[in-house]
Amino acid sequence: MNKISLDALASRLQERAAGSSAGRSAETVVGGHERTLRQTLIALTAGASLSDHPNPGEATVLVLRGRVRMTAGGDHWDARTGDVLIVPDAVHALEAVEDAAVLLTVAKT
């Protein structure tokens, strides 16, 4: 069994994101492309985003730190620390309203 401190990883990734021209950094926590379940911790600086992209499968976004906004078409959902967003089955984007760290969980079928 392995133990991962999401808080410590979020701190490291937020530092990396702050130094990145894209304002983001990510690391796979569990799984990978060959696995059904995948979890990726993503850090975004305020204003940075993951632009429009298709739904990767059944997915949720757990906000570990900060505030984010998910958009799909003309709809949007705001979330803050402790909130979970269910990723819509549509092209969507995620933007950091303030510096944020999120845990993306995907069950790819």
C-alpha positions as CSV (number, residue, x, y, z in Angstrom):
1,M,0.0,0.0,0.0
2,N,1.2,3.5,-0.8
3,K,0.3,6.7,0.9
4,I,0.3,10.0,-0.9
5,S,0.0,13.4,0.8
6,L,-2.3,15.4,-1.6
7,D,-1.6,18.5,0.5
8,A,2.2,18.2,0.1
9,L,1.9,17.4,-3.6
10,A,-0.5,20.3,-4.2
11,S,2.1,22.7,-2.6
12,R,4.8,21.4,-4.9
13,L,2.6,21.6,-8.0
14,Q,1.4,25.1,-7.1
15,E,5.1,26.2,-6.9
16,R,5.7,24.7,-10.3
17,A,2.6,26.3,-11.8
18,A,3.7,29.7,-10.5
19,G,7.0,29.3,-12.4
20,S,5.4,28.0,-15.6
21,S,4.5,30.2,-18.5
22,A,1.2,28.3,-18.8
23,G,0.4,28.8,-15.1
24,R,-0.3,25.1,-14.6
25,S,1.3,21.9,-13.4
26,A,0.0,18.3,-13.1
27,E,1.0,14.9,-11.8
28,T,-0.7,11.5,-12.0
29,V,-1.5,10.3,-8.5
30,V,-3.1,6.9,-9.4
31,G,-3.3,4.9,-12.6
32,G,-2.3,6.0,-16.0
33,H,-3.5,5.6,-19.6
34,E,-3.5,1.8,-19.3
35,R,-5.7,1.8,-16.2
36,T,-9.5,2.3,-15.9
37,L,-9.3,4.6,-12.8
38,R,-7.0,7.6,-13.0
39,Q,-6.4,10.4,-10.6
40,T,-4.4,13.5,-11.5
41,L,-3.6,16.5,-9.3
42,I,-3.6,19.7,-11.3
43,A,-2.4,23.1,-10.0
44,L,-3.5,26.3,-11.7
45,T,-2.5,29.9,-11.0
46,A,-5.3,32.5,-11.0
47,G,-6.5,33.0,-14.6
48,A,-4.9,29.9,-16.0
49,S,-7.1,27.3,-17.6
50,L,-7.5,24.0,-19.3
51,S,-9.1,25.1,-22.5
52,D,-12.0,23.4,-24.2
53,H,-11.5,19.6,-24.3
54,P,-13.8,16.6,-24.7
55,N,-15.1,14.6,-21.7
56,P,-12.5,11.9,-20.8
57,G,-15.1,9.4,-19.5
58,E,-16.9,9.4,-16.1
59,A,-15.1,12.1,-14.2
60,T,-15.2,14.4,-11.2
61,V,-13.1,17.4,-10.1
62,L,-12.5,17.8,-6.3
63,V,-11.3,21.2,-5.4
64,L,-8.5,20.8,-2.8
65,R,-7.5,24.5,-2.7
66,G,-8.8,27.8,-4.2
67,R,-11.7,28.4,-6.6
68,V,-12.4,27.3,-10.1
69,R,-15.0,27.7,-12.8
70,M,-16.0,24.9,-15.2
71,T,-17.8,25.9,-18.4
72,A,-19.6,23.8,-21.1
73,G,-21.4,25.6,-23.9
74,G,-23.3,28.5,-22.3
75,D,-23.3,26.9,-18.8
76,H,-20.9,27.4,-16.0
77,W,-20.4,26.0,-12.5
78,D,-18.2,27.6,-9.7
79,A,-16.6,25.6,-7.0
80,R,-14.3,26.2,-4.1
81,T,-12.3,24.2,-1.6
82,G,-14.1,21.0,-0.7
83,D,-16.6,21.1,-3.6
84,V,-16.9,18.3,-6.2
85,L,-17.8,19.1,-9.8
86,I,-19.2,16.3,-12.0
87,V,-17.6,16.8,-15.4
88,P,-20.3,17.2,-18.0
89,D,-20.6,14.8,-20.9
90,A,-19.6,17.6,-23.3
91,V,-16.7,19.7,-24.4
92,H,-15.8,21.8,-21.3
93,A,-13.0,24.0,-19.9
94,L,-11.7,24.6,-16.3
95,E,-10.4,28.0,-15.2
96,A,-8.8,29.0,-11.9
97,V,-10.7,32.0,-10.4
98,E,-7.9,32.1,-7.9
99,D,-4.8,29.9,-7.4
100,A,-6.2,26.4,-7.2
101,A,-5.4,22.7,-6.9
102,V,-7.9,20.1,-8.0
103,L,-8.0,16.3,-8.1
104,L,-9.3,15.0,-11.4
105,T,-10.7,11.5,-11.1
106,V,-11.5,9.7,-14.3
107,A,-13.0,6.2,-14.9
108,K,-12.2,5.6,-18.6
109,T,-14.4,2.9,-20.2
